[in-house]
């Protein structure tokens, strides 16, 4: 949520709804994640929604009908470590990864990290990445191809592990986020799992979170809860946000 809602309203003369998190924090919640509320309303037919961004995260309804959401593991932020070593910003379509081999020692060491054996709620951040994850990659003398191949396999294994915990598979798994453009990773996921993996059009892949934040604004106007306490840990569901009217 970059920028100032008040400044945007003043410059455009349009009403601006912003600051969705503060109310939830005041109620004892973390103020995040907010996207699962939109996942349920817009994409509830799917058994789960997975976003492949800097980190891979998932949201789904449990057997009690509660929305569960958490970070699975590093995704693009991990892959890009080896891409940079190869002199490129990212591995387009997973081409370099497809040329490499899995390093079983790196794979086993990453899978043994404590975070991956903790129950939700849980979340990851750059501090964890820099202190726990990247040092393991740094001490291995792998080629970018082998490093990328190993991390793609690591992602596929952990995503399969989390999907196995979901009680209702619905229409399958909806994948979005920049990592969904990684054709090699999608190939590995389809090899690992028998459930349908749905890759939507490019607009939804890249802008699903923007779409959901627009929905959160609509819910605010309609005085309908847009922050789920079962996800954030707040005392109860709330209507997050504030409005600057513009002209």
DRENBA-636387 format. One record per residue (C-alpha): x, y, z; residue number from 1; residue in three letters. Coordinates in steps of 0.5 Angstrom, whole numbers, always signed. Layout:
% DRENBA-636387
{{X,Y,Z},NUM,"ALA"}
...
% end
This chain:
% DRENBA-636387
{{+0,+0,+0},1,"UNK"}
{{+5,+5,-2},2,"UNK"}
{{+4,+13,-2},3,"UNK"}
{{-1,+17,+2},4,"UNK"}
{{-9,+16,+1},5,"UNK"}
{{-10,+24,+3},6,"UNK"}
{{-5,+26,-2},7,"UNK"}
{{-8,+22,-8},8,"UNK"}
{{-15,+24,-6},9,"UNK"}
{{-12,+31,-6},10,"UNK"}
{{-9,+31,-13},11,"UNK"}
{{-14,+27,-17},12,"UNK"}
{{-20,+30,-13},13,"UNK"}
{{-23,+22,-13},14,"UNK"}
{{-25,+19,-7},15,"UNK"}
{{-19,+14,-4},16,"UNK"}
{{-20,+8,+0},17,"UNK"}
{{-13,+6,+4},18,"UNK"}
{{-10,+4,+10},19,"UNK"}
{{-14,-3,+11},20,"UNK"}
{{-9,-6,+16},21,"UNK"}
{{-9,-1,+22},22,"UNK"}
{{-16,-3,+24},23,"UNK"}
{{-14,-10,+25},24,"UNK"}
{{-8,-9,+28},25,"UNK"}
{{-12,-5,+33},26,"UNK"}
{{-16,-11,+34},27,"UNK"}
{{-10,-15,+36},28,"UNK"}
{{-8,-18,+29},29,"UNK"}
{{-2,-18,+25},30,"UNK"}
{{-6,-13,+19},31,"UNK"}
{{-4,-19,+14},32,"UNK"}
{{-5,-23,+10},33,"UNK"}
{{-11,-19,+7},34,"UNK"}
{{-12,-23,+0},35,"UNK"}
{{-15,-29,+3},36,"UNK"}
{{-21,-25,+4},37,"UNK"}
{{-22,-24,-4},38,"UNK"}
{{-19,-31,-5},39,"UNK"}
{{-25,-34,-2},40,"UNK"}
{{-30,-29,-5},41,"UNK"}
{{-27,-29,-12},42,"UNK"}
{{-24,-36,-13},43,"UNK"}
{{-28,-40,-7},44,"UNK"}
{{-29,-45,-12},45,"UNK"}
{{-22,-47,-12},46,"UNK"}
{{-19,-52,-7},47,"UNK"}
{{-13,-47,-6},48,"UNK"}
{{-10,-41,-9},49,"UNK"}
{{-3,-41,-9},50,"UNK"}
{{+1,-34,-10},51,"UNK"}
{{+8,-35,-13},52,"UNK"}
{{+12,-28,-12},53,"UNK"}
{{+18,-27,-8},54,"UNK"}
{{+15,-32,-3},55,"UNK"}
{{+10,-38,-5},56,"UNK"}
{{+4,-37,+0},57,"UNK"}
{{-3,-41,+0},58,"UNK"}
{{-10,-40,+2},59,"UNK"}
{{-16,-45,+3},60,"UNK"}
{{-22,-47,+7},61,"UNK"}
{{-21,-52,+12},62,"UNK"}
{{-26,-57,+14},63,"UNK"}
{{-29,-52,+19},64,"UNK"}
{{-30,-47,+13},65,"UNK"}
{{-25,-43,+16},66,"UNK"}
{{-20,-39,+11},67,"UNK"}
{{-13,-41,+13},68,"UNK"}
{{-7,-37,+10},69,"UNK"}
{{+1,-38,+10},70,"UNK"}
{{+7,-37,+7},71,"UNK"}
{{+10,-44,+4},72,"UNK"}
{{+17,-42,+2},73,"UNK"}
{{+22,-38,-2},74,"UNK"}
{{+20,-37,-9},75,"UNK"}
{{+23,-32,-14},76,"UNK"}
{{+27,-29,-8},77,"UNK"}
{{+31,-36,-8},78,"UNK"}
{{+31,-37,-15},79,"UNK"}
{{+34,-30,-17},80,"UNK"}
{{+40,-32,-12},81,"UNK"}
{{+42,-36,-18},82,"UNK"}
{{+40,-32,-23},83,"UNK"}
{{+44,-26,-21},84,"UNK"}
{{+50,-31,-21},85,"UNK"}
{{+49,-33,-28},86,"UNK"}
{{+48,-25,-30},87,"UNK"}
{{+41,-25,-31},88,"UNK"}
{{+35,-22,-27},89,"UNK"}
{{+31,-28,-27},90,"UNK"}
{{+31,-35,-31},91,"UNK"}
{{+26,-34,-36},92,"UNK"}
{{+21,-40,-37},93,"UNK"}
{{+26,-44,-33},94,"UNK"}
{{+30,-45,-38},95,"UNK"}
{{+37,-45,-34},96,"UNK"}
{{+33,-49,-29},97,"UNK"}
{{+31,-54,-34},98,"UNK"}
{{+39,-55,-36},99,"UNK"}
{{+41,-57,-29},100,"UNK"}
{{+41,-63,-24},101,"UNK"}
{{+38,-63,-17},102,"UNK"}
{{+43,-63,-12},103,"UNK"}
{{+41,-68,-7},104,"UNK"}
{{+45,-65,-1},105,"UNK"}
{{+43,-58,-2},106,"UNK"}
{{+35,-60,-3},107,"UNK"}
{{+36,-64,+4},108,"UNK"}
{{+39,-59,+8},109,"UNK"}
{{+33,-54,+5},110,"UNK"}
{{+28,-58,+7},111,"UNK"}
{{+30,-60,+14},112,"UNK"}
{{+30,-52,+16},113,"UNK"}
{{+25,-52,+22},114,"UNK"}
{{+20,-47,+19},115,"UNK"}
{{+18,-52,+14},116,"UNK"}
{{+16,-57,+20},117,"UNK"}
{{+12,-51,+23},118,"UNK"}
{{+4,-51,+23},119,"UNK"}
{{+1,-45,+21},120,"UNK"}
{{+0,-39,+22},121,"UNK"}
{{+7,-37,+20},122,"UNK"}
{{+10,-32,+15},123,"UNK"}
{{+17,-31,+12},124,"UNK"}
{{+20,-25,+11},125,"UNK"}
{{+27,-22,+8},126,"UNK"}
{{+30,-23,+15},127,"UNK"}
{{+29,-30,+15},128,"UNK"}
{{+31,-31,+8},129,"UNK"}
{{+38,-27,+9},130,"UNK"}
{{+40,-31,+16},131,"UNK"}
{{+37,-38,+15},132,"UNK"}
{{+36,-39,+7},133,"UNK"}
{{+41,-35,+3},134,"UNK"}
{{+47,-38,+7},135,"UNK"}
{{+46,-45,+5},136,"UNK"}
{{+46,-43,-2},137,"UNK"}
{{+52,-39,-1},138,"UNK"}
{{+56,-45,+2},139,"UNK"}
{{+55,-49,-4},140,"UNK"}
{{+59,-49,-10},141,"UNK"}
{{+53,-50,-15},142,"UNK"}
{{+53,-48,-22},143,"UNK"}
{{+47,-43,-23},144,"UNK"}
{{+44,-49,-27},145,"UNK"}
{{+44,-54,-22},146,"UNK"}
{{+42,-49,-17},147,"UNK"}
{{+36,-47,-20},148,"UNK"}
{{+34,-54,-22},149,"UNK"}
{{+35,-56,-15},150,"UNK"}
{{+30,-50,-12},151,"UNK"}
{{+25,-51,-17},152,"UNK"}
{{+25,-58,-15},153,"UNK"}
{{+25,-56,-7},154,"UNK"}
{{+19,-51,-9},155,"UNK"}
{{+15,-57,-12},156,"UNK"}
{{+16,-62,-7},157,"UNK"}
{{+14,-57,-1},158,"UNK"}
{{+8,-54,-5},159,"UNK"}
{{+5,-62,-6},160,"UNK"}
{{+6,-63,+1},161,"UNK"}
{{+2,-57,+3},162,"UNK"}
{{-3,-59,-2},163,"UNK"}
{{-4,-66,+1},164,"UNK"}
{{-7,-62,+8},165,"UNK"}
{{-13,-59,+4},166,"UNK"}
{{-19,-63,+6},167,"UNK"}
{{-23,-60,-1},168,"UNK"}
{{-19,-60,-7},169,"UNK"}
{{-25,-56,-11},170,"UNK"}
{{-23,-55,-18},171,"UNK"}
{{-16,-55,-17},172,"UNK"}
{{-11,-51,-15},173,"UNK"}
{{-11,-43,-18},174,"UNK"}
{{-4,-41,-19},175,"UNK"}
{{-2,-33,-20},176,"UNK"}
{{+4,-29,-19},177,"UNK"}
{{+10,-28,-23},178,"UNK"}
{{+13,-35,-22},179,"UNK"}
{{+7,-38,-25},180,"UNK"}
{{+11,-35,-32},181,"UNK"}
{{+16,-40,-30},182,"UNK"}
{{+14,-46,-35},183,"UNK"}
{{+19,-51,-32},184,"UNK"}
{{+16,-50,-25},185,"UNK"}
{{+9,-51,-28},186,"UNK"}
{{+12,-57,-31},187,"UNK"}
{{+15,-60,-25},188,"UNK"}
{{+8,-59,-21},189,"UNK"}
{{+4,-62,-26},190,"UNK"}
{{+9,-68,-25},191,"UNK"}
{{+8,-68,-18},192,"UNK"}
{{+1,-68,-17},193,"UNK"}
{{-5,-71,-20},194,"UNK"}
{{-10,-65,-18},195,"UNK"}
{{-12,-60,-24},196,"UNK"}
{{-7,-54,-24},197,"UNK"}
{{-10,-48,-27},198,"UNK"}
{{-6,-43,-30},199,"UNK"}
{{-10,-37,-31},200,"UNK"}
{{-9,-31,-37},201,"UNK"}
{{-3,-26,-36},202,"UNK"}
{{-7,-21,-33},203,"UNK"}
{{-10,-25,-27},204,"UNK"}
{{-3,-28,-26},205,"UNK"}
{{+0,-21,-25},206,"UNK"}
{{-6,-17,-22},207,"UNK"}
{{-10,-22,-18},208,"UNK"}
{{-7,-18,-12},209,"UNK"}
{{-9,-11,-15},210,"UNK"}
{{-16,-14,-16},211,"UNK"}
{{-17,-16,-9},212,"UNK"}
{{-15,-10,-6},213,"UNK"}
{{-20,-6,-11},214,"UNK"}
{{-25,-11,-8},215,"UNK"}
{{-23,-10,-1},216,"UNK"}
{{-25,-2,-2},217,"UNK"}
{{-32,-4,-5},218,"UNK"}
{{-33,-8,+1},219,"UNK"}
{{-31,-2,+6},220,"UNK"}
{{-36,+2,+2},221,"UNK"}
{{-41,-4,+3},222,"UNK"}
{{-40,-4,+10},223,"UNK"}
{{-38,-11,+10},224,"UNK"}
{{-32,-15,+13},225,"UNK"}
{{-26,-15,+9},226,"UNK"}
{{-21,-17,+14},227,"UNK"}
{{-21,-24,+17},228,"UNK"}
{{-19,-25,+24},229,"UNK"}
{{-18,-33,+23},230,"UNK"}
{{-13,-31,+18},231,"UNK"}
{{-10,-25,+22},232,"UNK"}
{{-11,-27,+29},233,"UNK"}
{{-15,-21,+31},234,"UNK"}
{{-21,-21,+36},235,"UNK"}
{{-26,-21,+31},236,"UNK"}
{{-27,-20,+23},237,"UNK"}
{{-27,-12,+22},238,"UNK"}
{{-28,-7,+16},239,"UNK"}
{{-21,-5,+15},240,"UNK"}
{{-20,+2,+11},241,"UNK"}
{{-21,+9,+11},242,"UNK"}
{{-23,+14,+6},243,"UNK"}
{{-21,+21,+4},244,"UNK"}
{{-26,+24,+0},245,"UNK"}
{{-23,+28,-5},246,"UNK"}
{{-27,+34,-8},247,"UNK"}
% end
